[in-house]
Amino acid sequence: MADALNELITDHNAGTPEIETIISKVPEVTLVFWIVKILCTSIGEIGADALTMSYFGETTENVSAFWHEYGYLIGAAIFLVVFIVAVIVQISAKYFHPIIYWITIVATTLLGTALADYFTRSEGFGYYWGSAILLTLVILSLVTWRLVTGTIDIASVRTTRSEIFYWITIMFSQTLGTALGDYVASEDGLGLGYLRSAAVFGGGLAVLALLYYVTSASRTILFWIAFILTRPLGAVTGDFLDKPVEDGGLEVNRYLLTAVLLVIIVAAIYVFPQKAARESH
């Protein structure tokens, strides 16, 4: 039965035949998809901070200089292993599994947060240049994916090659989202603070929704822009919840927040079943 759901075909513009599943390995884009995505970005921001900041003591006083210099890098290395394992499991699956998919998304947000913090803070790139470099990487990933496979439609994510492009693009977009959120909210950037930054990114998503319903703009392009914007929205929301009061946050315990968000995400996945994405028309 499992073999019956696979067929040997050739990708759009490729010369190497690959096994392609008949249905996509990623979820259909619905309101629930975006809600869970934002929750996953928040948990990635808070969860990564819980390790690199709270546990390793990257930004706390009275810890050794080693953690101030290498805390983010070690955290990124740990999350890189988690990300690689999650992607391997996701790619190995023959069908779309919501739990596996969203675990992989959380892994990208954890890795993206730690990587962005390492490059923008430890390496000193800063939020502006960090965001610019990461945006370039996202665009290059999408362009390369399009040139190699002929499409970046998420419903085409049915081969190993397409999935690799998909997850690399997402990883870059999650890293970009962290840097961009910090740039807009931080005093070292635009200094809008967490709540006003959330309003800016939320407003951007509202504009995209309007374009989706009243124009014929490419659904694929709108999806990827929205996917990128949900990351800083989730990031600044997470920062608002867990950052110190003197920095404009609520200073809620990071470990508690991580556990609560995990419960909400799992509940949403089971209460609102998701289907695999279908080809866009």
C-alpha positions as CSV (number, residue, x, y, z in Angstrom):
1,M,0.0,0.0,0.0
2,A,2.8,2.4,0.9
3,D,4.5,1.8,-2.4
4,A,1.3,2.5,-4.3
5,L,1.5,6.1,-2.9
6,N,4.8,6.7,-4.6
7,E,5.7,7.0,-8.3
8,L,9.0,7.5,-10.2
9,I,8.9,10.8,-12.0
10,T,11.3,13.5,-13.2
11,D,11.2,17.0,-11.6
12,H,10.0,19.9,-13.7
13,N,13.4,21.1,-15.0
14,A,15.6,18.3,-13.7
15,G,17.4,15.5,-15.4
16,T,17.6,13.2,-12.4
17,P,14.6,11.0,-11.7
18,E,13.5,11.0,-8.0
19,I,10.9,9.3,-5.9
20,E,8.0,11.8,-5.5
21,T,5.1,11.3,-3.2
22,I,1.7,11.8,-4.7
23,I,0.7,14.2,-2.0
24,S,2.8,17.1,-0.5
25,K,4.8,16.6,2.7
26,V,3.9,20.0,4.1
27,P,0.5,21.3,5.4
28,E,-2.2,23.2,3.6
29,V,-2.0,26.9,4.3
30,T,-5.0,27.8,6.5
31,L,-5.6,30.2,9.4
32,V,-4.7,27.4,11.8
33,F,-1.4,27.0,9.9
34,W,-0.5,30.7,10.5
35,I,-1.6,30.6,14.2
36,V,0.6,27.5,14.9
37,K,3.5,29.0,12.9
38,I,3.5,32.2,15.0
39,L,3.3,30.1,18.2
40,C,6.2,28.0,17.0
41,T,8.3,31.1,16.3
42,S,7.5,32.4,19.8
43,I,8.5,29.1,21.4
44,G,11.7,29.1,19.3
45,E,12.6,32.6,20.5
46,I,11.8,31.8,24.2
47,G,13.2,28.3,24.1
48,A,16.5,29.4,22.6
49,D,16.8,32.2,25.0
50,A,16.1,29.8,27.9
51,L,19.2,27.8,26.9
52,T,21.7,30.5,25.7
53,M,20.7,33.3,28.1
54,S,19.1,31.7,31.2
55,Y,21.0,28.4,31.4
56,F,24.3,29.2,29.8
57,G,24.2,32.7,31.3
58,E,25.1,34.4,28.0
59,T,23.6,37.8,29.1
60,T,23.6,37.4,32.8
61,E,26.2,38.8,35.2
62,N,28.7,36.9,37.3
63,V,29.4,34.2,34.8
64,S,32.7,33.3,33.1
65,A,33.8,35.2,30.0
66,F,33.6,32.0,28.1
67,W,29.8,31.9,28.2
68,H,29.6,35.6,27.2
69,E,31.7,34.8,24.2
70,Y,30.6,31.4,23.2
71,G,27.1,30.9,24.7
72,Y,25.2,31.6,21.5
73,L,27.6,29.5,19.4
74,I,27.3,26.5,21.6
75,G,23.5,26.9,21.7
76,A,23.5,27.1,17.9
77,A,25.6,23.9,17.7
78,I,23.1,22.1,19.9
79,F,20.1,23.3,18.0
80,L,21.9,22.5,14.7
81,V,22.0,18.8,15.7
82,V,18.3,18.9,16.7
83,F,17.5,20.6,13.3
84,I,19.4,18.0,11.3
85,V,17.8,15.1,13.1
86,A,14.3,16.6,12.7
87,V,14.8,17.2,9.0
88,I,16.1,13.7,8.4
89,V,13.0,12.3,10.1
90,Q,10.7,14.7,8.2
91,I,12.3,13.7,4.8
92,S,12.2,10.0,5.7
93,A,8.5,10.1,6.3
94,K,6.4,8.9,3.4
95,Y,3.4,11.0,4.2
96,F,2.6,14.4,5.8
97,H,2.7,14.0,9.6
98,P,1.6,17.2,11.4
99,I,3.6,16.4,14.6
100,I,6.8,15.7,12.7
101,Y,6.4,18.7,10.5
102,W,5.8,21.2,13.4
103,I,8.6,19.7,15.5
104,T,10.9,20.4,12.5
105,I,9.5,24.0,12.3
106,V,10.3,24.5,16.0
107,A,13.8,23.1,15.4
108,T,14.3,25.8,12.7
109,T,13.1,28.6,15.0
110,L,15.4,27.4,17.9
111,L,18.4,27.2,15.5
112,G,17.5,30.5,13.8
113,T,17.3,32.4,17.1
114,A,20.6,31.1,18.4
115,L,22.4,31.7,15.0
116,A,21.0,35.2,14.6
117,D,22.0,36.2,18.2
118,Y,25.5,34.8,17.6
119,F,26.1,36.7,14.4
120,T,24.4,40.0,15.4
121,R,25.8,40.1,19.0
122,S,28.8,37.8,19.5
123,E,30.3,38.4,16.0
124,G,29.2,42.1,16.0
125,F,27.4,42.2,12.6
126,G,24.6,44.2,14.2
127,Y,20.9,43.9,13.6
128,Y,20.8,46.0,10.4
129,W,23.6,44.2,8.5
130,G,22.6,40.9,10.0
131,S,19.1,41.3,8.6
132,A,20.4,42.5,5.2
133,I,22.7,39.5,4.9
134,L,20.1,37.0,5.9
135,L,17.5,38.5,3.6
136,T,20.0,38.0,0.8
137,L,20.4,34.4,1.8
138,V,16.7,33.8,1.8
139,I,16.3,35.3,-1.7
140,L,19.3,33.3,-3.0
141,S,17.8,30.1,-1.6
142,L,14.4,30.7,-3.2
143,V,16.0,31.7,-6.6
144,T,18.2,28.6,-6.6
145,W,15.3,26.4,-5.6
146,R,13.2,27.8,-8.5
147,L,16.0,27.4,-11.0
148,V,16.8,23.9,-10.0
149,T,13.2,22.5,-9.6
150,G,11.1,24.9,-11.7
151,T,8.9,25.9,-8.8
152,I,8.9,27.1,-5.2
153,D,5.2,26.3,-4.6
154,I,5.0,24.5,-1.3
155,A,2.7,21.9,-2.7
156,S,5.6,20.7,-4.8
157,V,7.6,19.7,-1.7
158,R,7.4,16.0,-2.5
159,T,10.9,15.0,-3.3
160,T,14.0,14.9,-1.2
161,R,15.6,17.6,-3.2
162,S,12.6,19.9,-2.8
163,E,12.4,19.2,0.9
164,I,16.1,20.1,1.3
165,F,15.5,23.4,-0.4
166,Y,12.4,24.0,1.6
167,W,14.0,23.5,5.0
168,I,17.1,25.4,4.1
169,T,14.9,28.4,3.0
170,I,12.9,28.1,6.2
171,M,16.0,28.0,8.4
172,F,17.3,31.1,6.7
173,S,13.9,32.9,7.1
174,Q,13.7,32.0,10.7
175,T,17.2,33.4,11.3
176,L,16.3,36.5,9.4
177,G,13.1,36.9,11.4
178,T,15.0,37.0,14.7
179,A,17.5,39.6,13.5
180,L,14.8,41.7,11.8
181,G,12.6,41.6,15.0
182,D,15.6,42.7,17.1
183,Y,16.4,45.4,14.6
184,V,12.9,46.9,14.7
185,A,12.3,46.5,18.5
186,S,15.8,47.2,19.9
187,E,17.3,50.5,20.9
188,D,20.3,49.5,18.7
189,G,17.9,49.5,15.8
190,L,14.7,51.4,15.2
191,G,13.8,51.2,18.9
192,L,10.1,50.7,18.5
193,G,9.8,48.3,21.4
194,Y,8.1,45.0,21.5
195,L,4.4,46.0,21.2
196,R,4.8,48.6,18.5
197,S,7.0,46.1,16.6
198,A,4.4,43.5,16.9
199,A,1.9,46.0,15.5
200,V,4.2,46.8,12.5
201,F,4.6,43.1,11.6
202,G,1.0,42.3,12.2
203,G,0.0,45.2,10.0
204,G,2.3,43.8,7.3
205,L,0.6,40.5,7.5
206,A,-2.8,42.3,7.2
207,V,-1.7,44.0,4.0
208,L,-0.6,40.6,2.6
209,A,-4.0,39.2,3.5
210,L,-5.7,42.1,1.7
211,L,-3.5,41.5,-1.4
212,Y,-4.4,37.8,-1.3
213,Y,-8.2,38.4,-1.3
214,V,-8.4,41.5,-3.7
215,T,-5.6,41.0,-6.1
216,S,-4.2,38.3,-8.4
217,A,-0.7,38.5,-7.0
218,S,1.3,35.3,-6.9
219,R,0.0,33.2,-4.0
220,T,3.5,31.6,-3.8
221,I,5.3,34.9,-3.4
222,L,2.7,36.1,-0.9
223,F,3.1,32.9,1.1
224,W,6.9,33.3,1.4
225,I,6.7,37.0,2.4
226,A,4.1,36.1,5.0
227,F,6.2,33.2,6.2
228,I,9.1,35.6,6.8
229,L,7.0,38.2,8.5
230,T,5.4,35.8,11.0
231,R,8.9,35.0,12.3
232,P,9.7,38.5,13.7
233,L,6.1,38.8,14.9
234,G,6.5,35.7,17.0
235,A,9.9,36.8,18.0
236,V,8.9,40.2,19.4
237,T,5.9,38.6,21.0
238,G,8.1,36.1,22.7
239,D,10.5,38.8,23.8
240,F,7.7,40.9,25.2
241,L,6.7,37.9,27.4
242,D,10.1,36.9,28.7
243,K,12.4,39.9,28.6
244,P,13.0,41.9,31.9
245,V,10.5,44.5,32.9
246,E,13.1,47.3,32.7
247,D,13.6,46.3,29.0
248,G,9.9,46.5,28.2
249,G,9.0,42.9,28.8
250,L,6.8,41.0,31.3
251,E,9.7,38.8,32.6
252,V,7.6,35.6,32.6
253,N,9.6,32.5,33.4
254,R,11.1,31.2,30.1
255,Y,10.8,27.5,31.1
256,L,7.2,28.0,32.1
257,L,6.4,29.9,28.9
258,T,8.1,27.2,26.7
259,A,6.0,24.4,28.4
260,V,2.7,26.4,28.0
261,L,3.3,27.2,24.4
262,L,4.2,23.5,23.7
263,V,0.9,22.4,25.2
264,I,-1.1,25.0,23.1
265,I,0.7,24.0,19.9
266,V,0.0,20.3,20.4
267,A,-3.6,21.0,21.3
268,A,-4.1,23.1,18.2
269,I,-2.6,20.4,16.0
270,Y,-5.0,17.7,17.4
271,V,-8.1,19.9,17.7
272,F,-7.8,21.3,14.2
273,P,-6.5,18.5,11.9
274,Q,-4.4,19.6,9.0
275,K,-4.2,18.3,5.5
276,A,-1.3,18.1,3.1
277,A,-0.9,21.1,0.7
278,R,-2.4,20.9,-2.7
279,E,-1.1,22.4,-6.0
280,S,-1.9,26.1,-6.5
281,H,-3.9,27.2,-9.5
